[in-house]
Amino acid sequence: MGRKVTVAVCTLNQWALDFEGNLHRILQSIQEAREAGASFRSGPELEICGYSCEDHFYESDTLLHCWEVLLELVISPLCKDMLVDVGMPVMHKNVTYNCRVVFHNRKILLIRPKLIVCEDGNYRESRWFSPWRKERVLEEYHLPRMISAYTGQTVVPFGDGVISTRDTCIGFEICEELWNPQSSHIAMGLDGVELIVNGSGSYMELRKAYVTVELVKSATLKSGGCYLFSNLRGCDGQRVYFNGCSCIALNGGIVNRSQQYRLQEVEVVVATVDLEDIRAYRNAIRSRSHLAAASPAYPRIQADIALSVEKGIGLPTCEPIEWIYHSPEEEIALGPACWLWDYLRRSGQGGFFLPLSGGVDSSSVASIVFSMCRLVVDAIQTGDSKVLSDVRRIVCDGEYVPTKPQELCGRLFVTCYMGSENSSQETKRCAVCLAEQIGSYHMNISIDVAVSAVLGIFTAVSGLVPRFASRGGSARESLALQNVQARLRMVLAYLFAQLMLWVRYRSGGLLVLGSANVDEALRGYMTKYDCSSADVNPIGGISKTDLRSFLLYAKNKFNLPILSEILGAPPTAELEPLEGGRLTQTDEEDMGMTYAELSVFGRLRKQNKCGPYSMFCKLIHTWRADCTPEQVSNKVKHFFRCYAINRHKMTVLTPAYHAESYSPDDNRYDHRPFLYNVQWTWQFRAIDEQLQTLIANGGGRWEEHVNKAASEHRGPSSVSGNQGSAAGGPPSLSAVSKILKDPHKGVVVPTRAPPSDHMMKLEEQNKWHHPSSVNHLVLSAAE
């Protein structure tokens, strides 16, 4: 006869230091687990205080309030006869640990500290927590008196142990322990632990959801058992979005799971498993059985309870299910939208303000906000009272019930086209059409008066009138004229964000949204303190290539036909004068590299840990079919010069939704200097020496190989951009060949009318006094 156990894992949208709200959500999850028939409930990592407390973990207040919340849980009638484990920090012998606390019927059974803390990516756990180094060792932990008064216990077990019930054995891992090469679930499984529980705080990155799922499946595939994985979901006060995906695995297959992206604050999934299935699976793997016979034992805490029901023969067990993953386009549509919703409702603000330029980036942000409104309306229509309550509070209307996403968008979202004499009618029309299709409250304004006023102050002081390069000015003049437009847009954005709800007779203000993508941040192709400076940026961790794919998806999914025209237009900042009403400035020409190349540079720099020399050594092979070694050398040097000159901009980068593993976010993810020697003399000399060796040894055969490969090549170039020509179509083969054969491609040279002889002399003299002047076009490149 089988022994069937019903267990529950919980996905919670917790908030750092929101002890009241966190307690409410934990209790709700326990109630839902009980109603679903579960005898054991597990939750996410540090769920009591919230994962992102960071330096608040140093405060004794945080530890105290965690114990106070735990007491409320221990004495709650909802927990009667249910085995519960929760996550919280605990100080033991003056050392703070990241722990799971397991209790049953007002008795704490075990405090299990984390054995391996996480240090990569956005994680910095060893700053606040120490790992428990004593494997298979339990010590006595003296409980706070307020807990002892209710439990009747003075000391409880603390350490690396497991809980043995009358019918099974339960062990614990915490987040990183699943990812580590020496995961303890193998050793516990060999020692007869049948239920392995993991409370996690795992955040999303594009195309990475499968990693966690495969780890959970593999944890029981080789050694059998039932693995319970509970994860946080949402924005709890930081740049990351915890991506749910709580699940239950049995013998290598997923039997139930929660959603990855959802507005629901509490989601509980349960599964009924037959413990005899675990035992049969394990016993059939003979090599595993032989290892288990010699396995060292874990200290066991005896609990006189049973998780299985007495007469459970009629209780159906769960069968394996197929995990359907979101496409990257769906992840962009859902993840940042959920993150923005959490940020909006928890910030106390009344909506969002976006400078909508009619280009790909700002249109992506607008589409994500529209996606958020769609999710909110869907949640309300399915009966989510918490979402409805949040909407009414935000719009200051206690009776409001949104029925359409466009209607809600009109209440929450203000867009503004900030045109100038350099703006085209095409981008203005695209911005207006997109605003109409998503339903935002839209305005068209001109910034020319403000630009003239600011330049008038400079002229009054200096007696000089700066000119664009196309009108005879120097590169410095042209950049200054572009940057003053960009920075004034930022000033106006905050002015309108503060006052537009006043204009509309509503209280509060609006959050300003940024619209700089991860590639532009990496390259520094943005003006410092322009519209890239905002309150939050939902696309700051997403590449231009992925944003274009997302807009193509959004056009069909959200029925936004104007996105076709936006995608067909060349990316441009529109900061230089038009010629005959047509654009003269494009982003890729200004940057001296394509967005496709930028993504490659970014991944090699961050993911592959490449400096200039190793990047060159890799790319001469990766781009062999399209570029000579000399061209690769020029591209790599140009990228690193631009990166070094503009790295200082990352110190003031707007907090952005983390989605890409090559993000240059200086806050915690990408720790590097912001003052570089932009000449990279030693590194570039190593490239030059390797280049000369290749040329000397190649004897001209490399060029022959390139020509042959190019003639046979039928697909798009591996290094060309996907933005199309100025007319919006793909570049011609002759144009691509011309770019690839240009040895100066990727080297900063003036792209407009050349400066006068006098100006060239001045630049030649000055470049020895200011290292950045050798790359004057990227000193403060416009967005």
Beta strands, then each sheet from edge to edge (+ up, - down):
strand 1: 4-12
strand 2: 40-42
strand 3: 83-92
strand 4: 95-104
strand 5: 107-113
strand 6: 138-142
strand 7: 155-159
strand 8: 162-164
strand 9: 169-174
strand 10: 195-200
strand 11: 226-231
strand 12: 233-234
strand 13: 242-243
strand 14: 247-250
strand 15: 253-257
strand 16: 266-274
strand 17: 300-302
strand 18: 352-355
strand 19: 413-419
strand 20: 441-446
strand 21: 511-512
sheet 1: 5+ 4- 3+ 2+ 1+ 16-
sheet 2: 6+ 7-
sheet 3: 15+ 14- 11+ 10+ 9+ 8- 17-
sheet 4: 12+ 13-
sheet 5: 20+ 19+ 18+ 21+
end
